[in-house]
């Protein structure tokens, strides 16, 4: 009797916004995957076993039953979107597709990296930044990115960030708004972002992916 291969797995952390993005995409695509927690606060991402899987020492990490692995949340999401194209995560229109990527990249390339745990730890270790300074740093860079996204949404938003269909832009936006609220950033200047975030979070794929809904959440 042939034994069915195990499920693919996602290595993540409950409050990682990058892992949050991939969880949303998996839910939208109705893809079942084993969730394997990596305890970032305890340094699990730095262990030899984990670094053997992902030399970057970051989450998320996607691993398939045949051993194929892929890091970086947007690379994982676009891989899944190409492999499982229903529902599509990018708009059909060429210009809207580019604008969708602009929003996603503003978050994943401009906002998120400078607020990553390893950056914050470096600020503390080398420059003595305490919790208040680290939070202020994060708020500054989130606001800088949100200024640009809010302006873009003026040209693209409908019910969601890009028209009336969930897209990669919403997948990236919701986790970043979660971070903004956790850091007590004033969202008053970003009404379009707030509306898009609320509309997406009403959907089951987003609520099931929320940090507090994860098994490793305290």
Backbone as a chain_set.jsonl record, in Angstrom:
{"seq": "XXXXXXXXXXXXXXXXXXXXXXXXXXXXXXXXXXXXXXXXXXXXXXXXXXXXXXXXXXXXXXXXXXXXXXXXXXXXXXXXXXXXXXXXXXXXXXXXXXXXXXXXXXXXXXXXXXXXXXXXXXXXXXXXXXXXXXXXXXXXXXXXXXXXXXXXXXXXXXXXXXXXXXXXXXXXXXXXXXXXXXXXXXXXXXXXXXXXXXXXXXXXXXXXXXXXXXXXXX", "coords": {"N": [[0.851, -1.197, 0.0], [0.582, 2.152, -0.894], [1.864, 4.893, 0.854], [0.54, 8.013, 1.628], [2.206, 11.084, 0.951], [3.562, 13.334, 3.451], [2.068, 16.47, 4.551], [2.872, 19.7, 3.12], [4.861, 22.153, 4.893], [4.846, 25.086, 6.94], [7.167, 27.07, 8.373], [7.043, 29.299, 10.949], [6.157, 32.177, 12.962], [4.007, 33.293, 15.47], [3.547, 36.098, 15.659], [4.963, 37.17, 13.602], [4.947, 39.306, 10.9], [5.583, 38.704, 8.286], [5.281, 35.905, 8.142], [2.575, 35.868, 8.739], [1.505, 36.995, 6.392], [1.913, 34.868, 4.582], [0.347, 32.884, 5.741], [-2.213, 33.966, 5.339], [-2.347, 33.873, 2.518], [-2.221, 31.079, 2.101], [-4.655, 30.341, 3.271], [-6.485, 31.698, 1.621], [-6.044, 30.335, -0.747], [-6.854, 27.877, 0.008], [-5.084, 25.895, 0.875], [-3.693, 23.266, 2.599], [-1.417, 23.082, 5.231], [1.163, 22.05, 7.453], [1.749, 23.808, 10.402], [4.652, 25.003, 11.753], [6.027, 26.175, 14.59], [8.534, 28.657, 15.131], [10.406, 29.838, 17.607], [11.006, 32.992, 17.885], [11.651, 34.937, 19.834], [13.034, 33.434, 21.643], [15.244, 32.781, 20.238], [15.109, 30.712, 18.385], [15.33, 30.786, 15.615], [17.987, 31.037, 15.18], [19.184, 28.663, 15.638], [21.23, 25.774, 14.923], [19.953, 23.669, 13.597], [17.721, 24.91, 12.439], [18.966, 26.86, 10.86], [20.183, 25.221, 9.042], [18.1, 24.544, 7.418], [17.147, 27.038, 6.596], [19.345, 29.228, 5.718], [19.329, 31.991, 6.041], [18.183, 32.439, 8.468], [15.634, 33.369, 9.143], [12.041, 33.832, 9.393], [9.172, 33.614, 7.27], [9.469, 30.088, 6.363], [8.984, 27.916, 3.729], [8.332, 24.527, 3.206], [8.306, 21.617, 1.256], [6.997, 18.234, 0.825], [8.908, 16.789, -0.674], [11.274, 17.91, 0.033], [11.869, 20.384, -1.044], [12.546, 23.764, -0.421], [11.674, 27.151, 0.41], [12.328, 30.49, 1.031], [11.509, 33.861, 2.144], [8.721, 35.827, 2.164], [7.196, 36.985, 0.007], [8.224, 35.672, -2.213], [7.418, 33.07, -1.623], [4.61, 33.389, -1.624], [4.09, 34.225, -4.276], [5.028, 32.002, -5.651], [3.183, 30.058, -4.745], [0.908, 31.2, -5.82], [1.327, 30.927, -8.54], [1.494, 28.191, -8.779], [-0.93, 27.316, -7.747], [-3.39, 28.636, -9.116], [-5.993, 29.547, -8.534], [-7.891, 31.166, -6.115], [-6.745, 33.98, -8.091], [-4.043, 36.067, -7.032], [-3.12, 38.415, -7.979], [-4.086, 41.292, -9.883], [-5.847, 41.238, -13.08], [-5.478, 43.292, -14.918], [-2.76, 45.002, -16.375], [-1.561, 47.415, -15.406], [-2.793, 47.749, -12.923], [-1.889, 45.435, -11.742], [0.813, 46.02, -11.514], [0.64, 48.198, -9.751], [-0.387, 46.901, -7.544], [1.768, 45.28, -6.828], [3.522, 47.347, -6.205], [2.445, 48.37, -3.79], [2.669, 46.068, -2.18], [5.471, 45.708, -2.213], [6.343, 48.09, -1.077], [5.655, 47.652, 1.543], [6.923, 45.143, 2.144], [9.57, 45.562, 1.397], [10.391, 48.169, 2.103], [9.166, 49.072, 4.56], [8.938, 46.847, 6.392], [11.571, 45.514, 6.665], [13.27, 47.298, 8.145], [12.134, 47.317, 10.606], [12.404, 44.846, 11.583], [13.048, 42.152, 13.909], [15.825, 41.544, 14.216], [17.048, 43.882, 13.39], [16.112, 45.695, 15.29], [17.253, 44.571, 17.573], [19.917, 45.052, 16.99], [19.971, 47.835, 17.075], [19.607, 48.2, 19.783], [21.818, 46.811, 20.884], [24.09, 48.118, 19.774], [23.601, 50.856, 19.87], [22.219, 51.453, 22.128], [19.429, 51.665, 22.195], [16.334, 51.822, 23.763], [13.114, 50.387, 24.655], [11.154, 52.402, 24.134], [12.466, 54.042, 22.263], [12.911, 52.21, 20.214], [10.275, 51.605, 19.48], [9.427, 54.125, 18.593], [11.119, 54.438, 16.405], [10.115, 52.373, 14.751], [7.466, 53.302, 14.35], [7.984, 55.63, 12.9], [9.002, 54.672, 10.413], [6.925, 53.035, 9.51], [4.901, 54.95, 9.21], [6.066, 56.534, 7.211], [6.051, 54.763, 5.015], [3.284, 54.238, 4.892], [2.296, 56.737, 4.172], [2.909, 56.846, 1.451], [1.478, 54.605, 0.526], [-1.168, 55.245, 1.165], [-1.587, 57.376, -0.601], [-1.357, 56.005, -3.044], [-3.57, 54.289, -2.865], [-5.63, 56.015, -3.359], [-5.887, 55.973, -6.058], [-6.418, 53.36, -6.698], [-8.088, 51.912, -4.948], [-11.055, 50.066, -4.173], [-13.57, 48.253, -2.931], [-11.594, 46.814, -1.768], [-7.964, 46.956, -1.496], [-7.017, 47.005, -4.128], [-9.254, 47.667, -6.304], [-12.193, 45.648, -6.244], [-11.517, 43.144, -5.43], [-9.784, 40.807, -3.438], [-6.277, 40.954, -3.06], [-2.687, 40.591, -3.498], [-1.837, 42.971, -2.398], [-3.608, 43.481, -0.239], [-3.004, 41.26, 1.309], [-0.46, 41.872, 2.21], [-0.906, 44.322, 3.419], [-2.695, 44.062, 5.652], [-1.281, 42.59, 7.787], [0.684, 44.556, 8.267], [-0.761, 46.756, 9.151], [-1.729, 45.647, 11.488], [0.686, 45.547, 12.945], [1.148, 48.293, 13.098], [-0.952, 49.164, 14.721], [-0.35, 47.771, 17.058], [1.918, 49.096, 17.818], [0.883, 51.495, 18.401], [0.533, 53.498, 16.467], [-0.839, 56.444, 15.138], [-3.562, 56.192, 13.135], [-5.209, 57.945, 11.89], [-4.445, 59.691, 9.72], [-4.693, 57.965, 7.581], [-7.131, 57.054, 6.108], [-8.021, 55.486, 3.922], [-6.402, 53.241, 4.011], [-7.226, 52.189, 6.467], [-9.896, 51.515, 5.875], [-9.562, 49.566, 3.84], [-8.14, 47.644, 5.261], [-10.025, 46.9, 7.249], [-12.076, 45.806, 5.672], [-10.817, 43.552, 4.583], [-10.114, 42.098, 6.875], [-12.521, 41.202, 7.741], [-12.975, 38.882, 6.428], [-12.906, 35.322, 6.364], [-10.423, 33.913, 5.67], [-8.539, 35.757, 6.515], [-9.103, 36.263, 9.238], [-8.612, 33.742, 10.321], [-5.905, 33.575, 9.968], [-4.839, 35.397, 11.694], [-2.603, 36.691, 14.192], [-3.296, 36.117, 16.942], [-4.843, 33.888, 16.656], [-3.209, 31.743, 16.295], [-1.57, 28.635, 17.085], [0.788, 28.861, 18.563], [0.574, 31.252, 19.833], [0.775, 33.236, 22.793]], "CA": [[0.0, 0.0, 0.0], [1.36, 3.385, -0.973], [1.556, 5.844, 1.919], [0.458, 9.383, 1.123], [3.275, 11.923, 1.497], [3.097, 14.295, 4.447], [1.704, 17.791, 4.064], [3.914, 20.725, 3.185], [4.833, 22.83, 6.184], [5.257, 26.484, 7.012], [7.839, 27.472, 9.59], [6.696, 30.693, 11.194], [6.039, 32.664, 14.341], [2.641, 33.82, 15.526], [3.467, 37.545, 15.479], [5.74, 37.595, 12.431], [4.052, 39.804, 9.85], [5.9, 37.999, 7.046], [4.588, 34.619, 8.216], [1.154, 36.228, 8.685], [1.161, 37.136, 4.972], [1.833, 33.554, 3.934], [-0.839, 32.194, 6.272], [-3.384, 34.492, 4.628], [-2.341, 33.321, 1.16], [-2.593, 29.664, 2.193], [-6.089, 30.259, 3.532], [-7.197, 32.116, 0.412], [-5.875, 29.271, -1.733], [-7.379, 26.631, 0.604], [-3.957, 24.958, 0.906], [-3.429, 22.756, 3.943], [0.005, 22.938, 5.533], [1.477, 21.96, 8.872], [2.362, 25.024, 10.93], [5.729, 24.668, 12.683], [6.476, 27.426, 15.222], [9.936, 28.96, 15.407], [10.304, 30.82, 18.688], [11.972, 34.048, 17.594], [12.115, 35.612, 21.047], [13.976, 32.52, 22.307], [16.38, 32.561, 19.355], [14.978, 29.473, 17.622], [15.739, 31.012, 14.228], [19.453, 31.022, 15.13], [19.681, 27.323, 15.939], [21.904, 25.109, 13.807], [18.97, 22.881, 12.854], [16.906, 25.773, 11.589], [19.825, 27.495, 9.85], [20.432, 24.235, 7.994], [16.959, 24.631, 6.51], [17.081, 28.398, 6.068], [20.583, 29.89, 6.125], [19.085, 33.385, 6.404], [17.765, 32.5, 9.851], [14.424, 34.186, 9.241], [10.773, 33.193, 9.039], [8.747, 32.218, 7.161], [10.122, 29.142, 5.461], [8.058, 26.939, 3.147], [9.002, 23.265, 2.887], [7.401, 20.645, 0.659], [7.352, 16.861, 1.211], [10.091, 16.28, -1.374], [12.442, 18.611, 0.531], [12.002, 21.729, -1.629], [12.311, 24.842, 0.529], [11.645, 28.498, -0.156], [12.227, 31.551, 2.018], [11.002, 35.162, 1.72], [7.26, 35.693, 2.086], [6.637, 37.285, -1.316], [8.612, 34.584, -3.107], [6.536, 31.943, -1.305], [3.242, 33.69, -2.054], [4.001, 34.211, -5.74], [5.166, 30.595, -6.039], [1.891, 29.406, -4.512], [-0.067, 31.773, -6.748], [1.561, 30.349, -9.862], [1.213, 26.757, -8.723], [-2.365, 27.154, -7.465], [-3.817, 29.952, -9.602], [-7.36, 29.921, -8.165], [-8.126, 32.441, -6.791], [-5.518, 34.721, -8.377], [-3.707, 37.081, -6.035], [-2.738, 39.628, -8.692], [-5.134, 41.706, -10.821], [-5.658, 40.914, -14.493], [-5.01, 44.487, -15.612], [-1.311, 45.151, -16.257], [-1.189, 48.541, -14.558], [-3.23, 47.449, -11.563], [-0.985, 44.407, -11.237], [2.031, 46.723, -11.117], [0.322, 48.982, -8.555], [-0.517, 45.926, -6.46], [3.136, 44.945, -6.414], [4.09, 48.533, -5.569], [1.987, 48.382, -2.395], [3.286, 44.925, -1.491], [6.906, 45.926, -2.062], [6.528, 49.175, -0.114], [5.591, 47.034, 2.869], [7.889, 44.058, 2.343], [10.95, 45.982, 1.118], [10.718, 49.448, 2.712], [8.719, 49.201, 5.946], [9.173, 45.689, 7.261], [12.952, 45.148, 7.004], [13.91, 48.155, 9.149], [11.505, 47.061, 11.895], [12.582, 43.431, 11.895], [13.627, 41.912, 15.231], [17.287, 41.59, 14.234], [17.425, 45.291, 13.295], [15.838, 46.293, 16.597], [18.281, 44.075, 18.506], [21.164, 45.75, 16.659], [19.825, 49.196, 17.59], [19.815, 48.137, 21.229], [23.18, 46.363, 21.203], [25.139, 49.046, 19.342], [23.274, 52.265, 20.09], [21.539, 51.607, 23.4], [18.014, 52.007, 22.03], [15.395, 51.131, 24.631], [11.817, 50.046, 24.071], [10.499, 53.599, 23.597], [13.175, 54.465, 21.061], [12.645, 51.217, 19.172], [8.896, 51.787, 19.018], [9.384, 55.374, 17.822], [11.769, 54.097, 15.134], [9.164, 51.613, 13.957], [6.352, 54.165, 13.95], [8.451, 56.547, 11.857], [9.127, 54.026, 9.108], [5.593, 52.619, 9.076], [4.205, 56.145, 8.728], [6.666, 56.93, 5.929], [5.503, 53.877, 3.991], [1.83, 54.417, 4.804], [2.036, 57.961, 3.403], [2.944, 56.487, 0.031], [0.4, 53.662, 0.219], [-2.436, 55.979, 1.205], [-1.695, 58.111, -1.867], [-1.613, 55.033, -4.107], [-4.937, 53.773, -2.755], [-6.547, 57.001, -3.952], [-6.049, 55.654, -7.484], [-6.668, 51.931, -6.936], [-8.972, 51.247, -3.993], [-12.493, 49.925, -4.27], [-13.881, 47.607, -1.664], [-10.308, 46.396, -1.231], [-6.861, 47.839, -1.862], [-7.025, 47.1, -5.591], [-10.603, 47.366, -6.781], [-13.135, 44.936, -5.382], [-11.063, 41.771, -5.244], [-8.607, 40.646, -2.583], [-5.048, 40.773, -3.832], [-1.435, 40.594, -2.756], [-1.75, 44.222, -1.646], [-4.313, 43.284, 1.034], [-2.262, 40.249, 2.063], [0.657, 42.555, 2.863], [-1.365, 45.48, 4.177], [-3.323, 43.717, 6.928], [-0.283, 42.389, 8.846], [1.403, 45.778, 8.617], [-1.671, 47.558, 9.978], [-1.684, 45.0, 12.802], [1.886, 46.049, 13.602], [0.968, 49.72, 13.375], [-1.822, 49.294, 15.894], [0.38, 47.267, 18.224], [2.883, 50.131, 18.172], [0.084, 52.685, 18.702], [0.636, 54.539, 15.442], [-2.096, 57.119, 14.83], [-3.974, 55.858, 11.77], [-6.134, 58.964, 11.386], [-4.083, 60.21, 8.391], [-4.718, 56.913, 6.568], [-8.492, 56.496, 6.079], [-8.176, 54.448, 2.891], [-5.75, 52.049, 4.555], [-8.11, 51.66, 7.514], [-11.061, 50.893, 5.225], [-9.123, 48.338, 3.169], [-7.791, 46.691, 6.314], [-11.251, 46.409, 7.878], [-12.797, 44.955, 4.715], [-10.115, 42.269, 4.464], [-10.145, 41.368, 8.141], [-13.846, 40.603, 7.907], [-13.018, 37.639, 5.671], [-12.422, 34.184, 7.144], [-8.995, 33.618, 5.489], [-7.731, 36.717, 7.27], [-9.29, 36.058, 10.675], [-7.96, 32.48, 10.701], [-4.451, 33.775, 9.902], [-4.448, 36.434, 12.643], [-1.636, 36.21, 15.178], [-3.909, 35.552, 18.153], [-5.506, 32.626, 16.337], [-2.21, 30.71, 16.052], [-1.363, 27.709, 18.2], [1.921, 29.259, 19.386], [0.323, 32.537, 20.481], [0.698, 33.053, 24.246]], "C": [[0.883, 1.241, 0.0], [0.917, 4.335, 0.135], [1.577, 7.245, 1.346], [1.581, 10.215, 1.739], [2.714, 12.887, 2.533], [2.752, 15.633, 3.809], [2.943, 18.676, 3.952], [3.832, 21.419, 4.536], [5.338, 24.258, 6.05], [5.885, 26.724, 8.372], [7.56, 28.959, 9.804], [6.687, 31.02, 12.669], [4.738, 33.44, 14.404], [2.554, 35.309, 15.217], [4.347, 38.058, 14.344], [4.802, 38.061, 11.335], [4.328, 39.122, 8.518], [5.232, 36.627, 7.012], [3.071, 34.806, 8.14], [0.704, 36.34, 7.229], [0.962, 35.763, 4.32], [0.637, 32.769, 4.458], [-2.113, 32.671, 5.575], [-3.469, 33.886, 3.234], [-2.738, 31.858, 1.157], [-4.095, 29.517, 2.404], [-6.911, 30.652, 2.31], [-7.162, 31.022, -0.655], [-6.435, 27.928, -1.259], [-6.316, 25.531, 0.548], [-3.713, 24.552, 2.357], [-1.928, 22.562, 4.133], [0.178, 22.84, 7.044], [2.188, 23.242, 9.299], [3.398, 24.636, 11.993], [6.266, 25.962, 13.295], [7.996, 27.485, 15.371], [9.928, 30.095, 16.423], [11.381, 31.903, 18.538], [12.522, 34.692, 18.855], [13.133, 34.751, 21.812], [15.179, 32.2, 21.43], [16.315, 31.289, 18.535], [15.437, 29.59, 16.187], [17.257, 30.964, 14.06], [20.038, 29.639, 15.361], [20.31, 26.688, 14.698], [20.918, 24.318, 12.958], [18.147, 23.757, 11.93], [17.744, 26.441, 10.506], [20.207, 26.522, 8.749], [19.308, 24.232, 6.974], [16.901, 25.989, 5.82], [18.31, 29.164, 6.537], [20.404, 31.351, 6.521], [18.668, 33.526, 7.859], [16.56, 33.382, 10.083], [13.193, 33.301, 9.04], [10.025, 34.161, 8.125], [9.681, 31.392, 6.276], [9.082, 28.121, 5.023], [8.844, 25.68, 2.802], [7.974, 22.265, 2.383], [7.884, 19.226, 0.968], [8.595, 16.309, 0.522], [11.37, 16.986, -0.95], [12.657, 19.993, -0.053], [11.675, 22.772, -0.572], [12.371, 26.184, -0.178], [11.465, 29.482, 0.982], [11.718, 32.825, 1.341], [9.497, 35.075, 1.403], [6.714, 35.962, 0.687], [7.025, 36.227, -2.339], [7.704, 33.37, -2.883], [5.14, 32.196, -1.857], [3.125, 33.655, -3.576], [4.2, 32.801, -6.29], [3.835, 29.868, -5.888], [0.837, 29.915, -5.489], [0.092, 31.198, -8.15], [1.229, 28.859, -9.879], [-0.269, 26.465, -8.527], [-3.072, 28.46, -7.845], [-5.233, 30.39, -9.223], [-7.493, 30.009, -6.646], [-6.81, 33.181, -7.041], [-5.292, 35.817, -7.348], [-3.211, 38.381, -6.662], [-3.838, 39.998, -9.678], [-4.807, 41.301, -12.254], [-5.051, 42.088, -15.254], [-3.529, 44.736, -15.337], [-0.919, 46.262, -15.292], [-1.625, 48.323, -13.113], [-2.352, 46.382, -10.927], [0.323, 45.046, -10.761], [1.795, 47.542, -9.846], [0.175, 48.084, -7.335], [0.856, 45.545, -5.941], [3.803, 46.14, -5.732], [3.717, 48.589, -4.09], [2.667, 47.268, -1.602], [4.765, 45.166, -1.229], [7.199, 47.083, -1.101], [6.53, 48.621, 1.301], [6.743, 46.063, 3.084], [9.341, 44.499, 2.169], [11.349, 47.262, 1.846], [10.381, 49.499, 4.201], [9.242, 48.06, 6.812], [10.643, 45.448, 7.612], [13.562, 45.996, 8.112], [13.271, 48.008, 10.527], [11.623, 45.616, 12.327], [13.313, 43.268, 13.229], [15.146, 42.052, 15.23], [17.802, 43.024, 14.095], [17.236, 45.979, 14.642], [16.872, 45.84, 17.629], [19.617, 44.77, 18.253], [21.121, 47.191, 17.17], [20.079, 49.236, 19.1], [21.268, 47.81, 21.557], [24.229, 47.424, 20.898], [24.875, 50.505, 19.707], [22.451, 52.506, 21.354], [20.076, 51.961, 23.311], [17.16, 51.158, 22.965], [14.074, 50.894, 23.928], [11.147, 51.257, 23.44], [11.156, 54.056, 22.305], [12.923, 53.498, 19.911], [11.239, 51.37, 18.617], [8.763, 53.049, 18.179], [10.016, 55.187, 16.446], [10.785, 53.378, 14.209], [8.012, 52.49, 13.469], [6.761, 55.106, 12.821], [8.444, 55.881, 10.486], [7.798, 53.468, 8.607], [4.841, 53.815, 8.503], [4.751, 56.601, 7.374], [6.125, 56.069, 4.783], [4.005, 54.058, 3.796], [1.467, 55.704, 4.064], [1.964, 57.644, 1.91], [1.79, 55.568, -0.343], [-0.946, 54.362, 0.212], [-2.651, 56.755, -0.096], [-1.987, 57.16, -3.022], [-3.044, 54.527, -4.064], [-5.969, 54.752, -3.315], [-6.821, 56.688, -5.419], [-6.474, 54.209, -7.732], [-7.791, 51.333, -6.1], [-10.418, 51.214, -4.452], [-12.945, 49.412, -2.925], [-12.601, 47.169, -0.953], [-9.207, 47.302, -1.767], [-6.759, 48.061, -3.366], [-8.414, 46.689, -6.064], [-11.422, 46.602, -5.752], [-12.765, 43.477, -5.152], [-9.822, 41.749, -4.36], [-7.384, 40.363, -3.447], [-3.843, 40.724, -2.899], [-1.285, 41.855, -1.919], [-2.425, 44.085, -0.283], [-3.571, 42.297, 1.923], [-1.097, 40.883, 2.813], [0.18, 43.667, 3.793], [-1.888, 45.111, 5.565], [-2.3, 43.427, 8.021], [0.463, 43.655, 9.239], [0.533, 46.721, 9.434], [-1.75, 46.972, 11.381], [-0.476, 45.506, 13.587], [1.739, 47.516, 13.992], [0.104, 49.929, 14.612], [-1.106, 48.83, 17.163], [1.37, 48.309, 18.728], [2.222, 51.476, 18.435], [0.362, 53.835, 17.741], [-0.746, 55.132, 15.194], [-2.447, 56.872, 13.372], [-4.938, 56.871, 11.168], [-5.734, 59.492, 10.005], [-4.256, 59.196, 7.255], [-6.109, 56.271, 6.456], [-8.676, 55.393, 5.047], [-7.532, 53.146, 3.358], [-6.644, 51.396, 5.594], [-9.307, 50.941, 6.911], [-10.673, 49.574, 4.569], [-8.786, 47.257, 4.186], [-9.046, 46.079, 6.931], [-12.003, 45.461, 6.959], [-12.132, 43.584, 4.607], [-10.238, 41.453, 5.739], [-11.515, 40.778, 8.461], [-13.952, 39.234, 7.243], [-12.331, 36.52, 6.451], [-10.942, 33.865, 6.903], [-8.075, 34.545, 6.275], [-7.875, 36.496, 8.774], [-8.585, 34.783, 11.142], [-6.443, 32.614, 10.714], [-3.949, 34.757, 10.953], [-3.506, 35.879, 13.713], [-2.257, 35.529, 16.376], [-4.581, 34.22, 17.918], [-4.513, 31.476, 16.152], [-1.932, 29.893, 17.307], [-0.211, 28.145, 19.103], [1.746, 30.627, 20.027], [0.204, 32.328, 21.996], [-0.737, 33.263, 24.765]], "O": [[1.813, 1.358, 0.798], [-0.28, 4.552, 0.326], [2.523, 7.626, 0.656], [1.878, 10.068, 2.924], [1.529, 13.22, 2.499], [3.106, 15.892, 2.659], [3.948, 18.426, 4.618], [2.834, 21.284, 5.244], [6.139, 24.584, 5.173], [5.222, 26.598, 9.401], [7.82, 29.776, 8.92], [7.146, 30.243, 13.506], [4.41, 34.174, 13.471], [1.595, 35.75, 14.582], [4.458, 39.269, 14.152], [3.948, 37.297, 10.884], [3.419, 38.971, 7.702], [4.683, 36.225, 5.986], [2.371, 33.99, 7.541], [-0.36, 35.835, 6.87], [-0.016, 35.528, 3.609], [-0.019, 32.06, 3.694], [-2.989, 31.866, 5.257], [-4.535, 33.438, 2.813], [-3.513, 31.432, 0.301], [-4.732, 28.665, 1.785], [-7.917, 30.013, 2.001], [-8.138, 30.815, -1.376], [-6.485, 26.963, -2.022], [-6.613, 24.384, 0.216], [-3.548, 25.404, 3.23], [-1.257, 21.955, 3.298], [-0.558, 23.461, 7.811], [3.116, 23.699, 8.633], [3.06, 24.019, 13.003], [6.891, 26.761, 12.599], [8.646, 26.49, 15.694], [9.481, 31.2, 16.114], [12.51, 31.746, 19.002], [13.719, 34.965, 18.945], [13.982, 35.274, 22.534], [16.046, 31.426, 21.835], [17.339, 30.822, 18.036], [15.884, 28.608, 15.595], [17.759, 30.861, 12.941], [21.254, 29.458, 15.289], [19.96, 27.028, 13.568], [21.033, 24.297, 11.733], [17.899, 23.399, 10.779], [17.297, 26.578, 9.367], [20.523, 26.944, 7.637], [19.534, 23.951, 5.798], [16.643, 26.081, 4.62], [18.315, 29.697, 7.647], [21.228, 31.898, 7.253], [18.783, 34.609, 8.432], [16.471, 34.066, 11.102], [13.299, 32.165, 8.576], [10.22, 35.374, 8.197], [10.539, 31.912, 5.562], [8.386, 27.535, 5.852], [9.901, 25.758, 2.176], [6.917, 22.079, 2.986], [9.045, 19.032, 1.33], [9.271, 15.444, 1.079], [12.439, 16.708, -1.495], [13.546, 20.714, 0.399], [10.647, 22.679, 0.099], [13.02, 26.339, -1.212], [10.56, 29.334, 1.803], [11.523, 32.861, 0.127], [9.073, 34.35, 0.503], [5.842, 35.225, 0.226], [6.242, 35.916, -3.237], [7.274, 32.723, -3.838], [4.552, 31.317, -2.487], [2.157, 33.11, -4.107], [3.594, 32.446, -7.3], [3.408, 29.148, -6.79], [-0.023, 29.156, -5.935], [-0.892, 31.004, -8.863], [0.741, 28.335, -10.88], [-0.799, 25.495, -9.069], [-3.323, 29.299, -6.979], [-5.634, 31.504, -9.56], [-7.234, 29.026, -5.953], [-5.859, 33.021, -6.275], [-6.244, 36.421, -6.853], [-2.917, 39.341, -5.95], [-4.465, 39.11, -10.256], [-3.652, 41.053, -12.598], [-4.208, 41.897, -16.132], [-3.096, 44.683, -14.186], [-0.04, 46.071, -14.451], [-0.898, 48.677, -12.185], [-2.097, 46.413, -9.723], [0.87, 44.659, -9.728], [2.652, 47.576, -8.963], [0.562, 48.457, -6.228], [1.072, 45.497, -4.73], [4.567, 45.962, -4.784], [4.573, 48.828, -3.238], [3.174, 47.49, -0.503], [5.261, 44.864, -0.144], [8.202, 47.052, -0.388], [7.305, 49.058, 2.151], [7.455, 46.147, 4.084], [10.246, 43.881, 2.729], [12.521, 47.435, 2.178], [11.206, 49.918, 5.012], [9.9, 48.282, 7.828], [10.94, 45.196, 8.78], [14.303, 45.471, 8.944], [13.806, 48.517, 11.512], [11.018, 45.204, 13.317], [14.095, 44.13, 13.628], [15.703, 42.628, 16.165], [18.866, 43.352, 14.618], [18.09, 46.748, 15.082], [17.315, 46.633, 18.459], [20.364, 45.044, 19.192], [22.131, 47.709, 17.646], [20.681, 50.175, 19.62], [21.877, 48.457, 22.408], [25.162, 47.611, 21.679], [25.809, 51.296, 19.838], [22.034, 53.633, 21.621], [19.522, 52.508, 24.263], [17.249, 49.93, 22.961], [13.937, 51.171, 22.736], [10.623, 51.162, 22.33], [10.466, 54.42, 21.353], [12.743, 53.918, 18.768], [11.037, 51.273, 17.407], [8.064, 53.05, 17.166], [9.518, 55.706, 15.447], [10.644, 53.73, 13.038], [7.63, 52.421, 12.301], [5.985, 55.352, 11.898], [7.945, 56.448, 9.514], [7.566, 53.432, 7.399], [4.219, 53.717, 7.445], [3.989, 57.006, 6.497], [5.786, 56.582, 3.716], [3.513, 54.035, 2.667], [0.435, 55.757, 3.395], [1.073, 58.115, 1.204], [1.188, 55.727, -1.405], [-1.777, 54.1, -0.657], [-3.761, 56.789, -0.629], [-2.791, 57.487, -3.895], [-3.671, 54.352, -5.109], [-7.065, 54.345, -3.701], [-7.852, 57.082, -5.963], [-6.85, 53.862, -8.852], [-8.391, 50.338, -6.507], [-10.938, 52.17, -5.027], [-12.731, 50.056, -1.898], [-12.523, 47.152, 0.276], [-9.492, 48.305, -2.422], [-6.454, 49.163, -3.822], [-8.707, 45.502, -6.205], [-11.355, 46.873, -4.553], [-13.598, 42.673, -4.732], [-8.922, 42.574, -4.516], [-7.454, 39.629, -4.432], [-3.974, 40.806, -1.678], [-0.675, 41.822, -0.85], [-1.872, 44.526, 0.724], [-3.513, 42.469, 3.141], [-0.782, 40.474, 3.931], [0.79, 43.921, 4.831], [-1.558, 45.776, 6.547], [-2.434, 43.976, 9.114], [0.836, 43.823, 10.4], [1.035, 47.414, 10.32], [-1.828, 47.715, 12.359], [-0.6, 45.854, 14.762], [2.152, 47.927, 15.076], [0.405, 50.778, 15.451], [-1.252, 49.443, 18.221], [1.629, 48.395, 19.928], [2.902, 52.477, 18.665], [0.42, 54.996, 18.146], [-1.72, 54.393, 15.055], [-1.718, 57.291, 12.474], [-5.431, 56.676, 10.056], [-6.617, 59.725, 9.179], [-3.999, 59.519, 6.095], [-6.25, 55.069, 6.684], [-9.427, 54.448, 5.292], [-8.071, 52.065, 3.119], [-6.801, 50.175, 5.598], [-9.693, 49.873, 7.385], [-11.375, 48.574, 4.722], [-9.113, 46.087, 3.987], [-9.115, 44.864, 7.113], [-12.51, 44.431, 7.404], [-12.821, 42.566, 4.545], [-10.444, 40.241, 5.683], [-11.641, 39.945, 9.359], [-14.918, 38.507, 7.475], [-11.314, 36.737, 7.109], [-10.244, 33.564, 7.871], [-6.968, 34.161, 6.653], [-6.885, 36.536, 9.505], [-8.024, 34.751, 12.237], [-5.762, 31.85, 11.397], [-2.739, 34.934, 11.089], [-3.616, 34.712, 14.089], [-1.794, 34.467, 16.79], [-4.864, 33.491, 18.869], [-4.926, 30.349, 15.88], [-2.041, 30.385, 18.43], [-0.221, 27.835, 20.294], [2.658, 31.12, 20.692], [-0.401, 31.35, 22.437], [-0.982, 33.148, 25.965]]}, "num_chains": 1, "name": "protein.A"}
